[in-house]
Amino acid sequence: MTGLTSLFRKTLFGYIGVIILAFAALSVALTVEIRHVLVQQRWTALNRQAVELLPYLQSNQPQTNDASFKQLVAYDEMVDNTKVNILLLEGSNAAVEAKELARFLIDRSAIRNVRALRRVLSGQRVQFVGVFGTVDRATTVTVGVPITQNGRVVGALFLRSAVKGLQLRQIARITFLIALFVMVFSIGVIYAITRRFAGPLGRVTRAVQAFGQGRLHERIPVDGDDEVARLAETFNDMADRLERLEAMRKDLIADVSHELRTPLTSVRGFIQGILDGVIPPEMHRTYLETAYKELQRLNAVLNTMLDLSAIETGHIQLQMASVSWPSVVSDVRDRVQVRMDEKGLVWRESHSHNDITVWADADRLTQVLFNLVDNAIRHTAAGEIAVVSTVVNHQLQVQVSDTGEGIPPDVLPHIWERFYTGGGGKTAGQHRTGLGLTITKLLVERMGGRIDVVSTVGKGTTFTLRLPVLDDGMRSQG
């Protein structure tokens, strides 16, 4: 769980870090943009005020003593917090109104932005944000326009407004508070989403740990229909299969242990009896034949398990060649005829063609058909075993049918699984490992075919085997 907690923290803190950086950048960008908009608006207002004041300063008879001029200046100062500064050059007619302009006049030496002053006195209009005066060093939004009389620059009019008057701090504070609120809300949402994402992973981790400790009954609750829910479903399916496989493995160990212990005990007893002289010499052959049969059965069990291991690991090498299918059926029929006679079963066989040839491993193909027929005989008490062969769409289709007990619907999906013996389907005297059908399916698929099964309880079972019929292309490979 520590690793998952670490993943949760890393994911959450990563999202939080991105959100904080994003909102910090957004706040700065908003503040700068708002400041730019406000400065532009202020420049527009100052330019408008300059246009209104210039006519009073540029006439041949300056009217700075006019009531309208005074009202304009007073209004601008009071409403827009505008400061008016006038620089007069020698020869300006406005100098005669110096008394009236005294509180607005400014010397060259008092202007800090010399470059802006030069541009205005050269007849250009300027606007800038920065320190204007050498005495008052506050940052201001400034507009400067030349005062002209008779086509000659005789002075400069500067209109200024303090930057702090734009209420940038309040705007920045409001922007920050809004960003903080949205950020906290976003972090809450991200926390909930991350928690919801990490929770199921935590349950998966705990379930995997439980599996590692042998608790195969552990399952993950499935909630929703997203990728995590599908992961939980997949895990639960895997858990069901593993639990079932583990149960089969235990049953197999019990069955194999019993099958090994009983005959080995018998064989050891027979040999011990012969060595100790307990068994009379005339009975030696009988007991040795019985011991030999037991060893043969043990050898068959071990060979079956080795075959399965070899097929699954890919170590088995199939000797692919052209194989006469009717001869395979004939071989299997001869091998099971005695058992069928003992049970009174009827063999029925039919082929759509007498010369059907398939591309397969002859020995393994015989093993496949033998396993299917052997399985049919074991589960059929009376009736018949039928092998019907036809060629459909360049494929050999073989139906191996019986009239036996059938397979229950809940058992049918599991008959191909390793070690599955069908529970109560085992009969006395029959020794099975549950590997025959597993090996059959694997061999058929390795030879390029497939196998299916249908069954009805009380009526019988039909296995359908499909294999590619030999064509010229396969013949050239052979």
N, C-alpha and C positions, 0 to 999 in steps of 0.2 A: 504493500500500500504506500510505502515511502516514495517509490518511484512515481506513482500516480499523483501523489500530493505534490511532488516536485514539478511534475508536468503541469498540474493545475495552476500552481503558483507562477510558473514561467509564462504560461499562456495568459493568465490574468494580468500579471504585471507588464507583460509585453503589450497587451491591448491598452492598459492604462497609460503606459509610457507614450504610445502612439497618439492616444487621445489628448494627453496633456500637451505634447509638442504641437499637435494640429490646432488645438484651441489657443495656445500661446501665439502661434504664427497668425492665426485668424484674428486674434485680438490686436496684435501689432498692425496687421494689414488694415483692419477696420479703423483703428485710431489714425493711422497715417492718411487713409483715404478721406476720412471725415475731416481731418485737419486741412487736407488739400481743398476739399469742397468749401469749407468755411473761409479759408484764405481767399479763394476765388470770389466768393460772395462779398467778402470785405473789400477786395480790390475794386469790384464792380461798384460798390457803394461809394468808395473814396473817389473813384474816377467821376462818378455822377456829381458828387459834391464839388469836385474841382471845376467841372464844367459850369456849375452854378455860380461859383465864386469868381472865376477868371474875368468875366465881363466888368466887374466892379474894379478890378485892378488894372485892366489893360486899356481902358478908355483914356483919351487925351486929358480928360478931367476926372481923375479917380474919384470914386464915390464910396470910399470906405467909411465915410461918416454917415452914409445913408442908412436909414432905419432897416430897410430890407436886408442890407449886407449884414448888419448886426444880428438880425433875427436868424438869418441863415447860419451864421457862425455859432450863435447860442444854441440853436436847435441841434446842429451837428455835434456840438460838445455834450449836450445833455442826453440826447437820444442815442447816438452812436458812439459816444465817448471818443470823439475825434479831436485830435490836437492839430492846430493850424500853425505852421511856421512859414515865415516869408523872408526870403533873402533878396535885398534890393541892391542893385548896382548903381554906381554913380550915373547921373543923368536921367534917372527914372522920375517921371512926373509924380509917381506915388510918394516920392520923398516928402512932398509938401504936406502929405497926410501922416507924416511920421508919428505925430502925437497919437493919432487914432490907432496907428498900427504898432505902437511901441510894444505892447504885450505879445505880439505875434512875430516881431522881428528877431532874426538870428544871424550871427556872424558866420563867416566862412569857417573860421577856426573851431566853431562849435559843432560842425558837421563831421561825423566820423567817416561816413561812406563817401570819400573823396571822388571815387570813380563815378558813383551815381550823380554827384553834384556836377561833375564835368559834363556828363551826358545831357543833363537838363539844361545847363547853360549853353550847350551847343545846339539847343533847340529840340532835343528828343524828350519823349515822355518815358519815365521809368517807373517800375514797381518792384519791390523786393521785400523779403522778410529778413530782419536782422537788426543789429544795433544801429540807431540813427545818429545819436548825439554823443559827444565826448563827455558830457556831464551826466546825462540820464542814459545809463547803459542798458536799459530794459530792451528786450527784443520786441520789435513792433512790425506791423504790416504797414508799409509805406508806399505812397504814390507821390511822384514828383513830376510837375509840369512846368514848362517855361512860361514866364510872364513876358509878353512882347508888346511893344508899342511902335507903331509905324514900321513894322517889319523887322524890328531889332529887339533882341533879347535884353531885357532890362532887369530881370530878376528870376526868382524861382519860388514856386508855391509847393510846399510839402504838406500833405495831409497824412496823419499817422493814427493808428489804433493799436493799443496794446494787445499782444498775443494772448495774454492771460484773460483779456476781456472776451475771448472767443469760447471760454468755458471748456477748454480741452480736457482739463482734469476731471470735470464732472462727466464729460462724455466717455473718457477713458474708464472712469470708475463704473459707469453704467454698463459699458461694453464688457468690462471684467466680470461684473456680477452676473450678467446674462450668460457669458461664457462659462463661469463657474457653475451656475445652476445646470446648464445643459451638460457640462462635463460630469458633474456628480450623477445626474440622471443616466447619462450614457454608461458610466462606470457600473451603476446598479444593474442596468440591462445586460451589459457584458458579463458581469459576475453571475447573473442568473443563467445566461446562455452557457457560459463556460462550466458552471456547476452542473447544468443539465447534461452537458456533453461528457463531463468527467465522471458523473455518477454511474452511468452504465458501464463505463470502462473499469470503474472500481469494482463493480459487481463481477465483471468478467475476470478481473485479476484475482478476486477472492475465490471464484469458482475454479480457476486454473490451479491456484494454490491448494484448494481442497482436493482436486484431482491428483495433484502431486503427492498428497498425503493418503491417497487411497480411498477418499470419499467420493465414489463415482455416482452417487445419487444427486449430487449438487446440480442445480439448474438455475438459469438466469431468467428473471421475469421479463417478458417482452412487452414494451410500452411504446406505441406509435408505429410508424411505418417508414422510418428513415434508415440511413445506413447503419446506425448503431443498433436499431431494432433487428435489422437483417443479420447483423453480426451475432446478436443474441440468439436468433433462431438457428443460425448455422451452428453455433456452439452447442445448443441444446440437441440438435440432430446428431452432431458428432458425439455428444455425451451419451445419447441413447444407444448409438452403435457401439461405443466403447464399453458401456455397461453390459450390453447384450453379449459382446465379444468376450468380456471378462467372465461372464457367467458360463458361456460356452467353453472357455478355456479351462475353468474349474471343473466343469462336467467332463471335458476331455481328459484332464489329468486323472480324475477319479476313474473314468472308464478305462483309460490306457493302463493305469496302475493296476486295476483289477484284472484286465486282460493279460498283463505281463506277469503279475504275481501268481495268478492261478495256474497257468500252464507251466511257468517256471518251477513252481512248487511241485507240480505233478511230475515234470521231467526229472527234477532232482530226486524225488521220491522213488521213481522207477529205477534210475541209475543206482541210487543208494541201495535199493532192495536187491538189485542184481549183484552189486559188489559185495553186499553182506551175505549173499546166499539165501536171503529170505524168499526170493522169487525162484521157483524151480527152473532148471535149464529149458524144459520144454515150453515155458511161457515167455522166455526171453524175447523171441521174435515178435510176439504179440505186443508186449509192452514197448519194445523199441519202435514198432510201427506207430503206436499211439503217440509216443514221444516225438517222433519225426513229424507227424501231422501237426502237433502243437507248435513245434518250431517253425513249420511252414507258415502257419497262421500268423505267428509273431513276425516272421519275415515280411509277410504281405502288409501288415500294419505299418511296419517301419518303412517299407518301400513306398507306400502311399504317402506318408508324411514327407519323405524325401522328394518324391515327385512334385508335390505341391510347392515345397520350398524352391525347387529348381525352376519350376514354371514361373513363380512369382518374381524371382530374382533375375529371370532372363538367362539362366545358365543352361537351360535345356535347349538342345539344338534339334530342330525339326528337319527331317530328311524329306523335303518336298519332291514329289514325283507324280507321274500319272498312276492313278489307282482305279482298278475296276471295282465299282461299288457293289454289284451283285456278288462278287467273290467275298467281299467283306461281310456281307449279310450272311452268306453261306457259312463262313468260318464261325461267326458268332452263334448261329443256329446250332451248329454241331457241338459247340462248347456248353450250351445250356440245355440241350435236348434231354439229358438224363434228369436234370432237376425238374423240367417241365413234365416229364412223364411221371415222376414221383408225385407231383401235385395234381396230375390229371388235367393239365392246361393244354390248350390247342394252339399251335403255331400257324399264323396266317401271314402270307408274304405275297406282295405284288409289286411289279416294276412296270413303268410306262414304256421303258426301253430295256432291252436285254444287254445293251453294250454301253451303259452309262459309265463314263470315266470322269473322275474328279482329280483336282490338283491338291494333294494332301500328303501327309506322312502316313504311310500304310499302317504301321504299328499303332500310332496314336489314334488314327481314325477307328481302328478296330477296338481300341480301348474305350473310345467315346461311345460307340454303339453298344459294346458289352455292358458298360456302366448303366446305360439307359434300360437295356433289356433286363439286366440283373435287378435293377430297382423295381421294374414292373413286375417281375416274378415274385419278389419278396412281398409286395403289397397286393398280390392277387391270389385269392383263395380258390377261386373257380372261374372258368370262362376261357378267355383267349388272350394271346399276345399277338398284336398285329404290327407289321413293318410295311408301310406303303410308301413307295418311292416314285416321284414324278419329277419331270423337268419343267420348270416354270421360269420364263424370262432369263434363260441362260443360267439358271440356278437349280441345283439338286435340292428338292424339298422332300424330306423324309419325316413321316409321322409314325412315332412309336407309341402305340396305344395299348391300354390294358382295360380290363373290366373289374378292377380291384376296388379297394376301399375309398380311393380318392383322397384329395388333400384339402383340409379345411381352409377357408378363405383367409383366416388370420395367420395361417402357417405359410401359405403359398409365396408371399413376398420374400421369405427368409430361406427358402430351400437352397439358394445358391451360396449362402454364407458359409464360411469356414466353421467346421465343427458342429454344424446344426444337424440334429438327428430327429427333429420333429417331436420332441418330448415323448408323449405317450405312444408314439408310433412304433417304438422299438418292441419287438416280439421276443419271446423267450427263445434262446438258442441262436439268436442272430446277433452277431458282433459287428458293430458299425462304428466308424470314427466320425461320420458326418463330413467326409472330405470328397466322397465320390462325385457328387454333382458339382462341387466347387471346381474340382480338377476338370470335369467334363466341359464346363462353361469356358474355363480359361484356355483349354486346348482348342475348342471350336473357334474362339476369337483369334487365337494365334494362327490358325489356318485360314483366316479370312472369312469365316462364317459367323452365324449367330444362331441362338437357340431360344425358343419360347416354350411356355407351358400353359395349358388350360386344364382345369380339373373340376369335377363335380363329385361331392361327397356321396358315396354309395353307388356311383356309376362308373367311375374310372378316371384315368388321367391320360392326356395326350401331350407328348413332347414333340415339338416341330423343329427339326434341324435343317438349316439352309447352308449349302456350300457351293462355291463357284464350280461350274462344269468346266472341264478342260477345253481350252480353245487353242488356236494355232499360236497365239502369243505366248501362252504358258508352255506349250510344247517346245518352243524355241528356247525358253529359259531352262527347261529341263535338259 
